[in-house]
C-alpha cells in the first residue's frame, strides 16, 4: 500500500482536505455531549445517529482494508470509530434504563450482528475483486440510506417555514466534505466512494438553499382586540333655566343601563385578555414541540465515505 500516491497528487490533495473537513464534522455533536455531561441527562436525545455513524465507519474501514492505496480512507474512518464510540459511551453513562437497553439492543443488532454477517459472508465466501466490489456496493447502499435520513429536517423546515434548527455551518461542512470525497473517489476511479457523495452534495446544497430562504421567519402578528366603546352624545340645546327635577323611573332606568354597559365592558376586556394569554401559551407550546422534534433530527447528519 502506497502511503502517498505521487502518481495522483490531486487525489492525495482531495483526500487530505476530505480528512480535515470530516474531522470538524465529527466534532459537531461535541457541544451536545458537553451539555449531556453537564446536565447528567440525555435530555431526550437518541443514540441512533451515533450508532449508525459507528456502523458506517466500520463498514468503510473494512472496505478500505481489503482495497489497496486507501490510507486516507483508513485514517478518517479509524478516527470516526474512536469518536463515535466515545459519544456512545457518554450517552450510555447518562441515559435512563430504557434508553440504555434500547441502545444496547441496537448495538448488538447493527454493529455486531449485521456487521459480522457481512464480514463472514464476504471474507470467507468471496475472493479478490469480487469481495471488494460487493463490500463497496454494500457501503454505497448504506450511505444512500444515511444521506436520506436528514430529509426529515428538510420537511420540518418547509413545514414550519423556519430554519432556526437547520445548522448552516454543519450543512456547509457536509457539502464541502461531499465535494472532497467525490473528487477523491473520481480520481481514484472508485465509484463506490464517488457516487454516494453526489447525493450528499445535492442534499447539502438543498439545506443551504432552505437556510437562505427561511433564515428570517415571518412573525405572526396578533391584532389586539379592543372592547366596544359606547359613546353618549350630549347636545346643548341652548341656554335654559334650571328647574328641580324629580327622579323618574325612566331616569333611573337610564342609570341602570349605563351601569350595565360599564360592567359589560369590563367583562369584554377580561375575556380579550384571557384570549390573548391563551394564544401566547399555545404559541409557546408549538415552539417547544418544534424544538423537541428537531432536537432529535439534527444530529442524524453524517459523513458518508468518511464516517
C-alpha positions as CSV (number, residue, x, y, z in Angstrom):
1,X,0.0,0.0,0.0
2,X,1.5,3.3,-1.0
3,X,1.4,5.9,1.8
4,X,1.4,8.9,-0.6
5,X,0.1,8.4,-4.1
6,X,2.7,10.5,-6.1
7,X,1.1,9.4,-9.3
8,X,-2.1,11.2,-8.4
9,X,-1.2,14.3,-6.4
10,X,-4.7,15.7,-6.8
11,X,-6.2,12.6,-5.4
12,X,-3.9,13.0,-2.4
13,X,-4.9,16.6,-2.0
14,X,-8.6,15.9,-2.2
15,X,-8.2,13.1,0.4
16,X,-6.3,15.3,2.8
17,X,-8.9,18.1,2.5
18,X,-11.6,15.5,3.0
19,X,-9.9,14.3,6.2
20,X,-9.6,17.8,7.6
21,X,-13.2,18.8,6.9
22,X,-14.5,15.4,8.1
23,X,-12.6,15.9,11.4
24,X,-14.6,19.1,12.0
25,X,-17.9,17.3,11.1
26,X,-17.2,14.6,13.6
27,X,-16.7,17.2,16.3
28,X,-20.1,18.8,15.5
29,X,-22.0,16.8,18.2
30,X,-19.4,17.7,20.9
31,X,-21.5,20.6,22.4
32,X,-24.4,18.2,22.7
33,X,-22.4,15.8,24.8
34,X,-20.9,18.5,26.9
35,X,-24.4,19.6,27.7
36,X,-25.4,16.0,28.4
37,X,-22.5,15.6,30.8
38,X,-23.3,19.0,32.5
39,X,-26.9,18.1,32.9
40,X,-26.2,14.5,33.7
41,X,-29.1,13.5,31.4
42,X,-29.5,12.7,27.7
43,X,-32.5,15.2,27.7
44,X,-34.5,13.3,25.1
45,X,-31.7,12.8,22.6
46,X,-31.5,9.5,20.8
47,X,-28.4,7.2,20.3
48,X,-29.5,6.1,16.8
49,X,-27.4,8.7,14.9
50,X,-24.2,7.8,16.7
51,X,-24.7,4.0,16.5
52,X,-25.4,4.4,12.7
53,X,-22.3,6.6,12.3
54,X,-20.2,4.0,14.1
55,X,-21.6,1.2,11.8
56,X,-20.9,3.4,8.7
57,X,-17.3,4.0,9.9
58,X,-16.8,0.3,10.5
59,X,-18.1,-0.6,7.0
60,X,-15.8,1.9,5.2
61,X,-12.9,0.8,7.4
62,X,-13.4,-2.8,6.3
63,X,-13.7,-1.7,2.6
64,X,-10.5,0.4,2.9
65,X,-8.6,-2.5,4.5
66,X,-9.4,-5.0,1.7
67,X,-8.6,-2.4,-1.0
68,X,-5.2,-1.1,-1.9
69,X,-3.9,2.5,-1.6
70,X,-6.6,3.7,0.8
71,X,-4.6,5.1,3.7
72,X,-6.6,8.4,3.7
73,X,-9.8,6.5,3.9
74,X,-8.4,4.4,6.8
75,X,-7.3,7.4,8.7
76,X,-10.6,9.2,8.8
77,X,-12.7,6.1,9.5
78,X,-10.5,4.9,12.3
79,X,-10.9,8.3,13.9
80,X,-14.6,8.0,13.3
81,X,-14.8,4.7,15.0
82,X,-13.0,6.1,18.1
83,X,-15.0,9.4,18.4
84,X,-18.4,7.7,17.8
85,X,-17.5,5.0,20.4
86,X,-16.8,7.8,22.9
87,X,-20.1,9.5,22.1
88,X,-22.0,6.3,22.7
89,X,-20.2,5.6,25.9
90,X,-21.1,9.1,27.3
91,X,-24.7,8.5,26.2
92,X,-24.9,5.2,28.0
93,X,-23.3,6.7,31.1
94,X,-26.1,9.3,31.5
95,X,-29.1,7.6,29.8
96,X,-32.0,6.2,31.7
97,X,-32.6,2.4,31.9
98,X,-34.9,2.3,28.8
99,X,-32.7,4.3,26.6
100,X,-29.6,2.3,27.7
101,X,-31.4,-1.0,26.9
102,X,-32.5,0.3,23.5
103,X,-29.0,1.4,22.7
104,X,-27.6,-2.0,23.8
105,X,-30.1,-3.8,21.6
106,X,-29.3,-1.5,18.6
107,X,-25.6,-2.0,19.0
108,X,-26.0,-5.8,19.3
109,X,-28.1,-6.0,16.2
110,X,-26.4,-3.5,13.9
111,X,-22.8,-3.1,14.9
112,X,-22.3,-6.8,16.0
113,X,-24.9,-8.9,14.2
114,X,-25.2,-7.2,10.8
115,X,-21.5,-6.3,10.6
116,X,-20.3,-9.8,11.4
117,X,-22.7,-11.3,8.9
118,X,-21.3,-9.0,6.2
119,X,-17.8,-9.8,7.3
120,X,-18.1,-13.6,7.4
121,X,-20.0,-13.7,4.1
122,X,-17.6,-11.5,2.1
123,X,-14.3,-12.6,3.7
124,X,-14.8,-16.4,3.7
125,X,-17.0,-16.9,0.7
126,X,-15.9,-14.2,-1.8
127,X,-12.4,-13.6,-3.1
128,X,-10.3,-10.9,-4.7
129,X,-12.0,-8.1,-6.6
130,X,-15.4,-9.7,-6.2
131,X,-15.1,-9.3,-2.4
132,X,-14.0,-5.6,-2.8
133,X,-16.9,-4.9,-5.2
134,X,-19.6,-6.5,-3.0
135,X,-18.4,-4.7,0.2
136,X,-18.1,-1.4,-1.8
137,X,-21.7,-1.6,-3.0
138,X,-22.9,-2.5,0.4
139,X,-21.2,0.7,1.6
140,X,-22.9,2.6,-1.2
141,X,-26.4,1.3,-0.3
142,X,-25.9,2.1,3.4
143,X,-24.6,5.6,2.6
144,X,-27.6,6.4,0.5
145,X,-29.9,5.4,3.4
146,X,-27.9,7.5,5.8
147,X,-27.9,10.5,3.4
148,X,-31.7,10.2,3.2
149,X,-32.1,10.5,6.9
150,X,-31.7,14.3,7.1
151,X,-34.6,14.7,4.7
152,X,-36.8,14.7,7.8
153,X,-35.4,18.1,8.9
154,X,-35.8,19.4,5.4
155,X,-39.5,18.7,5.6
156,X,-39.6,20.2,9.0
157,X,-38.0,23.5,7.7
158,X,-40.5,23.7,4.8
159,X,-43.5,22.9,7.1
160,X,-42.6,25.5,9.8
161,X,-41.0,28.0,7.3
162,X,-38.2,28.5,9.7
163,X,-34.5,27.5,9.5
164,X,-33.9,28.1,13.2
165,X,-32.8,24.5,13.8
166,X,-31.0,24.0,10.5
167,X,-27.3,24.4,11.3
168,X,-25.8,26.3,8.4
169,X,-22.1,25.6,9.4
170,X,-22.7,21.9,9.6
171,X,-24.6,21.8,6.3
172,X,-21.8,23.8,4.7
173,X,-19.1,21.5,6.0
174,X,-21.0,18.4,4.9
175,X,-21.3,19.9,1.4
176,X,-17.6,20.6,1.3
177,X,-16.9,17.1,2.6
178,X,-19.0,15.5,-0.1
179,X,-17.1,17.6,-2.8
180,X,-13.7,16.5,-1.5
181,X,-14.6,12.8,-1.2
182,X,-16.3,12.8,-4.6
183,X,-13.1,14.3,-6.1
184,X,-11.0,11.7,-4.3
185,X,-13.2,8.8,-5.5
186,X,-13.3,10.1,-9.0
187,X,-9.5,10.5,-9.3
188,X,-9.1,7.1,-7.7
189,X,-11.6,5.7,-10.2
190,X,-13.6,4.3,-7.4
191,X,-17.4,4.7,-8.0
192,X,-18.2,3.3,-4.5
193,X,-16.7,6.4,-3.0
194,X,-17.8,8.9,-5.6
195,X,-21.4,8.0,-6.2
196,X,-22.9,8.5,-2.7
197,X,-21.2,11.8,-2.3
198,X,-23.1,13.1,-5.4
199,X,-26.3,12.7,-3.3
200,X,-24.5,14.2,-0.3
201,X,-23.6,17.3,-2.4
202,X,-27.1,17.9,-3.6
203,X,-28.6,17.4,-0.2
204,X,-26.1,19.8,1.4
205,X,-26.9,22.4,-1.3
206,X,-30.7,21.9,-0.6
207,X,-30.2,22.5,3.1
208,X,-28.2,25.7,2.5
209,X,-30.8,26.9,0.0
210,X,-33.6,26.3,2.5
211,X,-31.5,28.2,5.1
212,X,-31.2,31.2,2.8
213,X,-35.0,31.2,2.2
214,X,-36.2,30.6,5.7
215,X,-33.4,32.1,7.8
216,X,-35.7,35.1,8.8
217,X,-39.1,33.5,9.6
218,X,-42.1,35.8,9.4
219,X,-43.5,36.6,12.8
220,X,-47.2,36.2,13.2
221,X,-48.8,39.5,14.3
222,X,-51.9,39.1,16.5
223,X,-54.2,42.0,16.3
224,X,-55.2,43.5,19.7
225,X,-58.9,43.3,20.2
226,X,-60.3,46.5,21.7
227,X,-63.5,46.5,23.7
228,X,-66.5,48.2,22.1
229,X,-66.7,51.8,23.0
230,X,-70.1,53.2,24.0
231,X,-70.3,56.9,23.3
232,X,-73.0,59.1,24.7
233,X,-73.6,62.3,22.7
234,X,-74.7,65.2,24.8
235,X,-76.3,68.0,22.8
236,X,-76.7,71.5,24.2
237,X,-80.0,72.9,23.1
238,X,-79.3,76.4,24.2
239,X,-79.5,78.4,27.4
240,X,-82.2,77.2,29.7
241,X,-83.3,77.8,33.2
242,X,-82.5,75.4,35.9
243,X,-85.5,73.7,37.5
244,X,-85.5,71.0,40.1
245,X,-86.4,67.7,38.5
246,X,-87.7,64.7,40.4
247,X,-86.2,61.3,39.7
248,X,-88.4,59.4,37.4
249,X,-88.5,55.7,36.7
250,X,-87.2,56.5,33.2
251,X,-84.1,58.3,34.5
252,X,-83.4,55.5,37.0
253,X,-83.6,53.1,34.1
254,X,-81.0,55.1,32.2
255,X,-78.7,54.9,35.1
256,X,-79.1,51.2,35.4
257,X,-78.4,50.9,31.7
258,X,-75.1,52.9,32.0
259,X,-74.0,50.7,34.9
260,X,-74.8,47.6,32.9
261,X,-72.8,48.8,29.9
262,X,-69.8,49.6,32.1
263,X,-70.0,46.1,33.7
264,X,-70.2,44.6,30.2
265,X,-67.2,46.5,29.0
266,X,-65.2,45.2,32.0
267,X,-66.3,41.6,31.2
268,X,-65.4,42.0,27.5
269,X,-61.9,43.4,28.4
270,X,-61.3,40.5,30.7
271,X,-62.3,38.0,28.0
272,X,-60.0,39.6,25.5
273,X,-57.1,39.5,27.9
274,X,-57.8,35.8,28.6
275,X,-57.9,35.1,24.8
276,X,-54.5,36.8,24.3
277,X,-52.9,34.9,27.1
278,X,-54.3,31.6,25.7
279,X,-52.9,32.4,22.2
280,X,-49.5,33.2,23.8
281,X,-49.5,29.9,25.7
282,X,-50.5,27.9,22.6
283,X,-47.7,29.6,20.6
284,X,-45.1,28.8,23.3
285,X,-46.3,25.2,23.3
286,X,-45.9,24.9,19.5
287,X,-42.4,26.3,19.7
288,X,-41.5,23.8,22.4
289,X,-42.9,20.9,20.3
290,X,-40.9,22.1,17.3
291,X,-37.7,22.2,19.3
292,X,-38.4,18.8,20.8
293,X,-39.0,17.3,17.3
294,X,-36.0,18.9,15.6
295,X,-33.7,18.2,18.6
296,X,-33.6,14.6,17.5
297,X,-33.4,15.1,13.8
298,X,-30.4,17.4,13.7
299,X,-27.6,15.0,14.8
300,X,-28.6,12.5,12.1
301,X,-26.5,14.3,9.5
302,X,-23.5,12.0,9.0
303,X,-20.3,11.9,6.9
304,X,-20.6,9.5,4.1
305,X,-17.4,7.9,2.8
306,X,-15.7,9.5,5.8
307,X,-17.8,8.0,8.5
